[in-house]
């Protein structure tokens, strides 16, 4: 049992990242615009989205609302999705009509180095998927 656990942790720390999907999905729920117009301070998107190169480095926004939403220079029509891949680690700021402040930051972190950083990334990613 201990040998199997050690082998699993060794693999998790040293194997290259290859997630099942590199997309990090965020949905704009139906009724968001109507709730905002009614005075509800609905928070549907976080102030900051964190992505990791080589892991989850594609932002995927789905507009399930009845009205178009703006993200950066893009107009996302009702029922449409927008995929934005990132190739450079940096902090990006975008105008975002679905966000209460009208602004959202995307922090793209470099790929973790093999070893403890990769193990930490896999554990955090697993926890995020479970919750």
HELIX and SHEET records of a PDB file:
HELIX    1   1 UNK A    2  UNK A   14  1                                  13    
HELIX    2   2 UNK A   32  UNK A   37  1                                   6    
HELIX    3   3 UNK A  116  UNK A  130  1                                  15    
SHEET    1   A 3 UNK A  23  UNK A  28  0                                        
SHEET    2   A 3 UNK A  58  UNK A  63  1                                        
SHEET    3   A 3 UNK A  81  UNK A  85 -1                                        
SHEET    1   B 3 UNK A  48  UNK A  52  0                                        
SHEET    2   B 3 UNK A 103  UNK A 109  1                                        
SHEET    3   B 3 UNK A  90  UNK A  95 -1                                        
SHEET    1   C 2 UNK A  69  UNK A  71  0                                        
SHEET    2   C 2 UNK A  74  UNK A  76 -1                                        
END                                                                             
